């Protein structure tokens, strides 16, 4: 018995030594790769966030020492600014269009193009190309399309005998025109996420449903969509956060005009904070936007947790 016990003790000791050795071995890559990542994250993410929060309590133009402390006055100026409500409304419109138009369109295209073939791959590439195009380039292209004098839209209107409005110069049309560009630009990205989810579904499940006489619509509704729930969750999160941070498509397209009617929250920050050298005002806008994004992320996570529990 003593020999058996001694052998068991030796085995446990050897296993413990191997585990310590493996822990040390796995610790080496962590020590090599983690510090550079933390340094970059701190320098380019954490410190700018801290600086923005600090600037928001001062009246500072970007030059000289930061000495004029104003407390929450910048936040009050932001909330009471006559164009801030318009910027918030436009950002919410972008969120709504992204969720109610862009994602359903992407889902429909993904279901139609989920099969593997050469022709379908070509269509996928065509739909995904706008997302690969830089936002500034896309904005400039559509600015030419919408140009009331030399653009493609008035040329089409002239060909069919209809006088087209100056879309980007009309408060009534500028927001729908921007929503069209946003949908065109980003739906291909979400389509590819949905296609990846659809292609992960086992073909045996679909075949079994077909043999049972299930219709195509029922397969989509009760099998495909529930089985790509994780892809939908990711797309919804990207759509909401991307809509709240929309900037570089608006600036070349409308620059927030006409009369500041097409500003989003970020272009409002850029126009009235950075360009006008009111960094305290801009810092207050950025802090409010950060708080909004954190609230959305936490609320979204809580809703998903409740859905999973049910």
C-alpha positions as CSV (number, residue, x, y, z in Angstrom):
1,X,0.0,0.0,0.0
2,X,2.8,2.4,0.9
3,X,4.4,1.7,-2.6
4,X,1.1,2.5,-4.3
5,X,0.7,5.7,-2.3
6,X,4.2,6.8,-3.0
7,X,3.7,6.2,-6.7
8,X,0.4,8.1,-6.7
9,X,2.1,11.0,-4.9
10,X,5.0,11.0,-7.4
11,X,2.5,11.1,-10.2
12,X,0.6,14.0,-8.7
13,X,3.9,15.9,-8.2
14,X,5.0,15.3,-11.8
15,X,1.6,16.5,-13.1
16,X,1.8,19.6,-10.9
17,X,5.3,20.4,-12.3
18,X,4.1,19.9,-15.9
19,X,1.2,22.3,-15.2
20,X,3.6,24.9,-13.8
21,X,5.9,24.5,-16.8
22,X,3.0,24.9,-19.2
23,X,1.8,28.0,-17.3
24,X,5.2,29.5,-17.6
25,X,5.4,28.6,-21.2
26,X,2.0,30.1,-22.0
27,X,2.9,33.2,-19.9
28,X,5.8,34.1,-22.3
29,X,3.7,35.0,-25.3
30,X,1.4,37.0,-23.0
31,X,4.4,39.0,-21.7
32,X,5.6,39.6,-25.2
33,X,2.4,40.7,-26.9
34,X,0.3,42.2,-24.2
35,X,2.4,45.3,-23.2
36,X,2.6,46.7,-26.8
37,X,-1.2,46.3,-27.2
38,X,-1.9,47.9,-23.8
39,X,0.5,50.8,-24.7
40,X,-1.2,51.5,-28.0
41,X,-4.7,51.2,-26.5
42,X,-3.7,53.6,-23.7
43,X,-2.0,56.2,-26.0
44,X,-4.6,56.2,-28.8
45,X,-7.9,55.4,-26.9
46,X,-7.7,55.9,-23.2
47,X,-5.6,59.1,-23.1
48,X,-7.7,60.9,-25.8
49,X,-10.9,60.0,-23.9
50,X,-9.4,61.4,-20.7
51,X,-8.3,64.6,-22.5
52,X,-11.7,65.1,-24.1
53,X,-13.4,64.7,-20.7
54,X,-10.9,67.2,-19.2
55,X,-11.4,69.7,-22.0
56,X,-15.2,69.6,-21.5
57,X,-14.8,71.5,-18.2
58,X,-12.8,74.3,-19.6
59,X,-13.2,77.1,-22.1
60,X,-10.2,76.4,-24.3
61,X,-9.4,77.1,-28.0
62,X,-6.6,74.6,-28.4
63,X,-3.7,77.0,-27.8
64,X,-2.0,78.1,-24.6
65,X,-2.6,76.8,-21.1
66,X,-5.9,75.3,-20.0
67,X,-6.9,77.6,-17.1
68,X,-10.5,78.9,-17.8
69,X,-12.6,76.4,-15.8
70,X,-16.3,76.7,-16.6
71,X,-17.7,73.5,-14.9
72,X,-20.7,72.1,-16.7
73,X,-21.3,75.2,-18.8
74,X,-20.1,73.5,-22.0
75,X,-22.6,70.7,-21.5
76,X,-25.4,73.2,-21.0
77,X,-24.4,75.0,-24.2
78,X,-24.4,71.7,-26.1
79,X,-27.9,70.7,-24.9
80,X,-29.4,74.1,-25.5
81,X,-27.7,74.6,-28.9
82,X,-30.3,75.1,-31.6
83,X,-28.7,72.5,-34.0
84,X,-27.9,69.8,-31.4
85,X,-31.5,68.5,-31.5
86,X,-31.4,68.3,-35.3
87,X,-28.1,66.3,-35.0
88,X,-29.6,63.9,-32.5
89,X,-32.7,63.4,-34.6
90,X,-30.7,62.7,-37.7
91,X,-28.5,60.2,-35.9
92,X,-31.7,58.4,-34.6
93,X,-33.0,58.4,-38.2
94,X,-29.8,56.7,-39.4
95,X,-30.3,54.1,-36.6
96,X,-33.9,53.5,-37.6
97,X,-33.0,53.2,-41.4
98,X,-30.1,50.9,-40.6
99,X,-32.3,48.6,-38.6
100,X,-35.6,48.7,-40.6
101,X,-34.3,49.1,-44.1
102,X,-30.6,48.2,-44.4
103,X,-30.6,45.0,-42.3
104,X,-33.8,43.5,-43.9
105,X,-32.4,44.3,-47.3
106,X,-29.1,42.6,-46.4
107,X,-31.0,39.6,-45.0
108,X,-33.1,39.2,-48.2
109,X,-30.0,39.4,-50.4
110,X,-28.1,37.0,-48.1
111,X,-30.9,34.4,-48.3
112,X,-31.1,34.8,-52.1
113,X,-27.3,34.6,-52.6
114,X,-26.3,32.0,-49.9
115,X,-25.8,29.2,-52.5
116,X,-22.3,28.6,-53.9
117,X,-21.9,29.2,-57.7
118,X,-19.8,31.5,-60.0
119,X,-22.7,33.8,-60.9
120,X,-23.8,34.2,-57.3
121,X,-20.2,35.0,-56.3
122,X,-20.1,37.7,-58.9
123,X,-23.3,39.2,-57.5
124,X,-22.0,39.1,-53.9
125,X,-18.8,40.9,-55.0
126,X,-20.9,43.6,-56.7
127,X,-23.0,44.1,-53.6
128,X,-20.0,44.1,-51.3
129,X,-17.9,46.6,-53.4
130,X,-19.5,49.8,-52.0
131,X,-18.4,48.8,-48.5
132,X,-14.8,48.4,-49.8
133,X,-15.0,51.9,-51.2
134,X,-13.6,54.6,-48.8
135,X,-16.3,56.7,-47.2
136,X,-14.9,60.0,-48.5
137,X,-14.7,58.6,-52.0
138,X,-18.3,57.3,-51.8
139,X,-19.5,60.7,-50.5
140,X,-17.8,62.6,-53.4
141,X,-19.2,60.1,-56.0
142,X,-22.8,60.6,-54.7
143,X,-22.3,64.3,-54.4
144,X,-21.6,64.3,-58.2
145,X,-24.7,62.1,-58.7
146,X,-26.9,64.5,-56.8
147,X,-25.4,67.7,-58.3
148,X,-28.3,69.8,-59.5
149,X,-26.4,71.3,-62.5
150,X,-24.1,68.6,-63.8
151,X,-24.9,65.4,-61.9
152,X,-26.4,62.1,-63.0
153,X,-29.8,62.7,-61.3
154,X,-30.7,65.9,-63.3
155,X,-29.4,64.1,-66.4
156,X,-31.8,61.3,-65.8
157,X,-34.6,63.7,-65.1
158,X,-33.9,65.6,-68.3
159,X,-34.0,62.4,-70.3
160,X,-37.5,61.5,-69.0
161,X,-38.8,65.0,-69.0
162,X,-38.9,65.5,-65.2
163,X,-37.3,68.5,-63.4
164,X,-35.3,67.1,-60.5
165,X,-34.8,69.1,-57.3
166,X,-31.4,70.2,-56.0
167,X,-31.3,67.3,-53.6
168,X,-28.4,68.3,-51.4
169,X,-29.6,71.9,-51.2
170,X,-33.2,71.1,-50.1
171,X,-33.9,70.5,-46.5
172,X,-36.8,68.1,-47.4
173,X,-34.7,65.9,-49.7
174,X,-31.2,65.9,-48.2
175,X,-31.9,63.4,-45.4
176,X,-33.6,60.8,-47.7
177,X,-30.7,61.2,-50.1
178,X,-28.2,60.6,-47.4
179,X,-30.1,57.5,-46.2
180,X,-30.0,56.1,-49.7
181,X,-26.3,56.4,-49.8
182,X,-25.8,54.9,-46.3
183,X,-28.0,51.9,-47.3
184,X,-26.1,51.5,-50.5
185,X,-22.7,51.7,-48.8
186,X,-23.2,49.4,-45.8
187,X,-25.8,46.8,-46.6
188,X,-23.2,44.6,-48.4
189,X,-21.2,44.3,-45.2
190,X,-24.2,43.0,-43.3
191,X,-25.1,40.8,-46.2
192,X,-21.8,39.0,-46.0
193,X,-22.2,38.5,-42.2
194,X,-25.6,36.9,-42.8
195,X,-24.2,34.7,-45.7
196,X,-21.5,33.4,-43.4
197,X,-24.1,32.5,-40.9
198,X,-26.4,30.8,-43.4
199,X,-23.5,28.8,-44.9
200,X,-22.7,27.4,-41.4
201,X,-26.2,25.8,-41.3
202,X,-26.0,22.0,-42.0
203,X,-27.5,21.1,-45.3
204,X,-28.9,18.0,-43.6
205,X,-31.2,20.1,-41.5
206,X,-32.6,21.9,-44.6
207,X,-33.0,18.6,-46.5
208,X,-34.9,17.1,-43.6
209,X,-37.3,20.0,-43.5
210,X,-37.9,19.8,-47.2
211,X,-38.6,16.1,-47.0
212,X,-41.2,16.8,-44.3
213,X,-43.0,19.2,-46.7
214,X,-41.9,22.4,-45.1
215,X,-42.3,25.4,-47.5
216,X,-39.3,27.7,-48.4
217,X,-40.8,30.6,-46.4
218,X,-41.2,28.4,-43.3
219,X,-37.6,27.1,-43.7
220,X,-36.4,30.7,-43.7
221,X,-38.6,31.8,-40.8
222,X,-38.4,28.9,-38.5
223,X,-35.0,27.4,-39.3
224,X,-32.5,29.7,-41.1
225,X,-33.2,33.0,-39.2
226,X,-33.2,31.4,-35.7
227,X,-30.0,29.5,-36.5
228,X,-28.1,32.7,-37.5
229,X,-29.2,34.6,-34.4
230,X,-25.5,35.3,-33.5
231,X,-24.9,36.9,-36.9
232,X,-28.0,39.0,-36.5
233,X,-26.9,40.1,-33.0
234,X,-23.5,41.2,-34.4
235,X,-25.0,43.1,-37.3
236,X,-27.5,45.0,-35.2
237,X,-24.8,46.1,-32.8
238,X,-22.6,47.2,-35.7
239,X,-25.5,49.0,-37.3
240,X,-26.4,51.0,-34.1
241,X,-22.9,51.9,-33.1
242,X,-21.9,52.8,-36.7
243,X,-25.0,55.0,-37.1
244,X,-24.2,56.9,-33.9
245,X,-20.6,57.5,-35.1
246,X,-21.4,58.4,-38.7
247,X,-19.1,61.2,-39.9
248,X,-16.9,60.7,-42.9
249,X,-19.7,60.0,-45.4
250,X,-21.6,63.2,-44.4
251,X,-18.8,65.7,-44.7
252,X,-18.0,65.2,-48.4
253,X,-21.6,64.6,-49.3
254,X,-23.5,67.5,-47.7
255,X,-21.1,68.9,-45.0
256,X,-24.1,69.1,-42.7
257,X,-26.1,71.5,-45.0
258,X,-28.2,73.0,-46.0
259,X,-28.4,75.3,-43.0
260,X,-27.0,72.6,-40.7
261,X,-30.0,70.4,-41.4
262,X,-28.1,67.2,-42.1
263,X,-25.7,67.1,-39.2
264,X,-25.2,63.9,-37.2
265,X,-23.8,64.1,-33.7
266,X,-20.2,63.6,-34.8
267,X,-20.4,66.2,-37.7
268,X,-22.0,68.6,-35.2
269,X,-19.0,68.0,-32.9
270,X,-16.6,68.7,-35.9
271,X,-18.4,71.7,-37.2
272,X,-19.1,73.6,-33.9
273,X,-16.3,72.2,-31.8
274,X,-13.2,71.6,-33.8
275,X,-13.6,74.0,-36.8
276,X,-14.7,76.8,-34.5
277,X,-11.8,76.1,-32.1
278,X,-14.1,75.5,-29.1
279,X,-12.5,72.3,-27.8
280,X,-14.3,72.5,-24.5
281,X,-17.6,72.5,-26.4
282,X,-16.4,69.6,-28.6
283,X,-15.2,67.7,-25.6
284,X,-18.6,67.9,-24.0
285,X,-20.3,66.6,-27.2
286,X,-17.8,63.7,-27.3
287,X,-18.5,62.8,-23.7
288,X,-22.2,62.8,-24.3
289,X,-21.8,60.6,-27.3
290,X,-19.6,58.2,-25.4
291,X,-22.2,58.0,-22.6
292,X,-24.9,57.3,-25.2
293,X,-22.8,54.5,-26.8
294,X,-22.1,52.9,-23.4
295,X,-25.8,53.1,-22.5
296,X,-26.7,51.5,-25.8
297,X,-24.1,48.7,-25.4
298,X,-25.2,47.9,-21.8
299,X,-28.9,48.0,-22.7
300,X,-28.3,45.8,-25.8
301,X,-26.4,43.3,-23.7
302,X,-29.1,43.2,-21.0
303,X,-31.9,42.7,-23.6
304,X,-29.9,39.8,-25.2
305,X,-29.4,38.3,-21.7
306,X,-33.2,38.4,-21.0
307,X,-33.9,36.9,-24.4
308,X,-31.5,34.1,-23.8
309,X,-33.0,33.4,-20.4
310,X,-36.5,33.1,-21.9
